[in-house]
Each structure stands twice: as structure tokens, then as C-alpha cells.
Amino acid sequence: MYQYDYRAGLLNLTSGGYSNYGAPIRDTFVQVGVGMGGKLRCILYEPVTPVEESKVGVVIIHSDGDYSTFNIGPELAKRGYRTLCGQVANAASTLDQKMLDIKHAVQCLKAVPGVEKVVLMGHSGGATLMSAYQSAAEKGVSLYQGDNMLIKNELKEELIPADGMLIMDSNWGNGAMTLFSIDPAVIEDDNGMKLDPELDQFNPKNGYDPQGCEYSEAFLKKFFEAQKERNNAVIKKALDRLTLVKQGKGRFQDDEPFVCAATNQMKPMNKLINQDISIFNHTKEAHTLLHWDGSRTTEIIRTLRKPEGGDNPTHRVWSASITTLRSYLTNRAVYAGEGYRMNADGAVNVLWDDAYSCTSGNVKHIDAPMLIMGMTAGYEFLAAEGIYFNSASRDKTLLFMEGADHNFGTRGEYREKYGDTEKVVFDACADWMARHIL
């Protein structure tokens, strides 16, 4: 595989790996047809000389982004495992269609000579997709077709369950992250410029400070109540429009475009999480913390992230959701209940069970062995504890990596102190699969 270093202006031929240790590997482009002209474009990484671990294949696909060259794929291959890394056929499609994409990826990996078992790797929002897939594969697609669901999945074919799961610095679920990110100061859903100053978290009068916010309890209570109300109102708006579409009264026959200001869940829009590090700050209980030297301790896990400061992203178009009704409702929506809020040790009264867009709810239906890892320098690390508590698996392991950021590398200011966190993370994944999957 070629990699282009745009800073140095160099084109380098690599084995597909990103470090100097481990067995030689090779990479092969794989195209998977998924029907209706759609295609998954992936890279298969595998050791040049197969070993016992090569009987296990790992599907590494995100719900939105391209993971063809994401670091964990080639690194697990260096440790003997085969990995299929890529992207869904259409990031703007419904969660249902993405689940079918994963089915085809599982089938593809099972067709690789020597592969006997398959593990799903869900990272960040990719864990929403993988947990939705695995829970529906284990319990049947009717699992998410009950009358309690915010929106029912429309899958007609059954899925193929994997043999295990790696849940790697997952967020709480793409639906929950949209809830946490939605700006309650927005007055008109199609306008990111008109804000209620009393709900604007970037207003210094409300406690904003780029070096570290100190919001009052009165402001936080008002903010979370307004966030709940706007989130639920946006969902109702989308559901009402979809009802009209189904009645033949919509703007299009099958779906409609949906644009809504300050509902994008990507990192700059996780506003209170980024600005006030007292929120989602530490775990409820003591858990295993990995250190760069290979040692382990058991302790309350605390965040190492810093306040990020910056301008209010609500004013910019990329903070809006620009999608369709069906895509928003399946990928990004979950209701908030009475008393909803974010605390130092987690979120309360998020209605996980009414949607399949949240890892934290989906894992209640998964029996397969599961490794759950959180990265302490990332802003989503705390989700790992809630996912662990909710998981139905009798074979589940929870680990945290000291000093690692969201993509497993050592956060910049901690490199001298915490060493090579990536190696520790990838070794832990490989060791866990050797003990629980092989």
C-alpha cells in the first residue's frame, strides 16, 4: 500500500502497518457488492505467514467514516489476526442499511480461507452500528420492531451473529451524542445565528471561560431541561414529517431532506463535555487501568482531557444535521426523559431502550464475549463504564488506557509521561481475543 506524506511531499510504499514491531503483513483491496449498486470498499490486512490467531477475522468499519487505514487494523494483523477495514457503502443511509452492510462484510470475512471466527470492532460512533447489528443478529431483527421504539427498523432479512466484540472508546451511542450535543439556545431550527443568551453556554455571563468553565447549578439545570425539550421536539418534528411521507403527503415519495441547526454530534459540537471537564469526569466504581509499562491498577478512573475553549460552533453550517428524516431517526435520535442531565459520573434519564441508535442500550441484548475499553484522555471514555454495566454478556471485560486519546495514541502533552499507549491497547485486544475467542 502507498501512503502519501503531504507534509514531506513523499510517497512511501508500506506493508500497511504503522510501527516497526510485529510480524510482516500484507494488505489487499476488497470490494464487496451490497445490492442496488452499492459497494463496500475495504482493505484486508493479514500476516504473510498465518498463525493460530489468523483463524480469527475482525471487521473494522465505522458508522460514518472510512476505516480502511485506521491504525488498529494493520496492528492486529501484525499480531496474527486478519482484519477487514473499510467504510459503509453510504454514510448518509439509514442505520438499517448499514447493518446490512456489516452482514455482507461478515460474510466476506468468513469466506477468507482459514477464518473460522469473526469479531466486530466498534470504535467511537462505530460501536452504535456494531452493537445494533450484533443485538439484532443474536435476538432477531424483530428486536427493534416493537411498538415502544422511537422508530422501528425495517429489516426483512436475518443477520449473522459474530463470535465476539471489541468496543473501543465507544461513545454512549450516536443518538445519545446528538442529545448531548444539541444546542438548546437555538430559537429557530433552521437558523444557527439566533440564540437565547440565557441558554448560550458560550456567554461569559453564564459561566463560560475558555480556560475552564464554571457553570452554576441553576444554569446547568435550566440548560439540561431546555436541551431535553429541544431534542424531543426535533425528534417529533422529524417523525411528523415521516408520517406525512408514508401517507403520500410528503415532499418526496420515500423520504425527505432534514436540516436542523446545532444537532451535529461531532467533537466540536459536544459543547458542555468539551468546555466543562467536571461533566463526565470520573467513573462510578473502581476499574482496571492499564499503564504504558504493562502494569495495571484498580482505581476510580478520571479524565485527563483539558478544556478546549473556542468559538460557538452553532453559528456554522457544519454544526447542523444535513441529512434525511429516516437517516436522522435511525442513526441519531433518542428521547430524553424527565430529569435528564449529564453528571460527573454519567448521564441520567436517557431512554436507551426506545431506540437502537445507542450502544449503551443495544448491549443489553448481546450475549457474545465483549472487550470494552475507554481512553482516559478522550472525551468519550466514561461511556465504557455504562456500556459495561448494561452489557448482558457473561464474558465481558472492562479496561481503561491511561493517557490515550480517542484514537488510542498518547495525547500530545502526555507522551513523555505515558509512553506508547497504542502498543498497550493493541496488545490488550490481541491478548483478549487469544483468551476469549480462539
C-alpha positions, 0 to 999 in steps of 0.5 A, a space after each residue: 500500500 502507498 501512503 502519501 506524506 503531504 507534509 514531506 511531499 513523499 510517497 512511501 510504499 508500506 506493508 500497511 502497518 504503522 510501527 516497526 514491531 510485529 510480524 510482516 503483513 500484507 494488505 489487499 483491496 476488497 470490494 464487496 457488492 451490497 445490492 442496488 449498486 452499492 459497494 463496500 470498499 475495504 482493505 484486508 490486512 493479514 500476516 504473510 505467514 498465518 498463525 493460530 490467531 489468523 483463524 480469527 477475522 475482525 471487521 473494522 468499519 465505522 458508522 460514518 467514516 472510512 476505516 480502511 487505514 485506521 491504525 488498529 487494523 494493520 496492528 492486529 494483523 501484525 499480531 496474527 489476526 486478519 482484519 477487514 477495514 473499510 467504510 459503509 457503502 453510504 454514510 448518509 443511509 439509514 442505520 438499517 442499511 448499514 447493518 446490512 452492510 456489516 452482514 455482507 462484510 461478515 460474510 466476506 470475512 468468513 469466506 477468507 480461507 482459514 477464518 473460522 471466527 469473526 469479531 466486530 470492532 466498534 470504535 467511537 460512533 462505530 460501536 452504535 452500528 456494531 452493537 445494533 447489528 450484533 443485538 439484532 443478529 443474536 435476538 432477531 431483527 424483530 428486536 427493534 420492531 416493537 411498538 415502544 421504539 422511537 422508530 422501528 427498523 425495517 429489516 426483512 432479512 436475518 443477520 449473522 451473529 459474530 463470535 465476539 466484540 471489541 468496543 473501543 472508546 465507544 461513545 454512549 451511542 450516536 443518538 445519545 451524542 446528538 442529545 448531548 450535543 444539541 444546542 438548546 439556545 437555538 430559537 429557530 431550527 433552521 437558523 444557527 445565528 439566533 440564540 437565547 443568551 440565557 441558554 448560550 453556554 458560550 456567554 461569559 455571563 453564564 459561566 463560560 471561560 475558555 480556560 475552564 468553565 464554571 457553570 452554576 447549578 441553576 444554569 446547568 439545570 435550566 440548560 439540561 431541561 431546555 436541551 431535553 425539550 429541544 431534542 424531543 421536539 426535533 425528534 417529533 418534528 422529524 417523525 411528523 414529517 415521516 408520517 406525512 411521507 408514508 401517507 403520500 403527503 410528503 415532499 418526496 415519495 420515500 423520504 425527505 431532506 432534514 436540516 436542523 441547526 446545532 444537532 451535529 454530534 461531532 467533537 466540536 459540537 459536544 459543547 458542555 463535555 468539551 468546555 466543562 471537564 467536571 461533566 463526565 469526569 470520573 467513573 462510578 466504581 473502581 476499574 482496571 487501568 492499564 499503564 504504558 509499562 504493562 502494569 495495571 491498577 484498580 482505581 476510580 478512573 478520571 479524565 485527563 482531557 483539558 478544556 478546549 475553549 473556542 468559538 460557538 460552533 452553532 453559528 456554522 453550517 457544519 454544526 447542523 444535521 444535513 441529512 434525511 428524516 429516516 437517516 436522522 431517526 435511525 442513526 441519531 435520535 433518542 428521547 430524553 426523559 424527565 430529569 435528564 442531565 449529564 453528571 460527573 459520573 454519567 448521564 441520567 434519564 436517557 431512554 436507551 431502550 426506545 431506540 437502537 441508535 445507542 450502544 449503551 442500550 443495544 448491549 443489553 441484548 448481546 450475549 457474545 464475549 465483549 472487550 470494552 475499553 475507554 481512553 482516559 484522555 478522550 472525551 468519550 471514555 466514561 461511556 465504557 463504564 455504562 456500556 459495561 454495566 448494561 452489557 448482558 454478556 457473561 464474558 465481558 471485560 472492562 479496561 481503561 488506557 491511561 493517557 490515550 486519546 480517542 484514537 488510542 495514541 498518547 495525547 500530545 502533552 502526555 507522551 513523555 509521561 505515558 509512553 506508547 499507549 497504542 502498543 498497550 491497547 493493541 496488545 490488550 485486544 490481541 491478548 483478549 481475543 487469544 483468551 476469549 475467542 480462539 
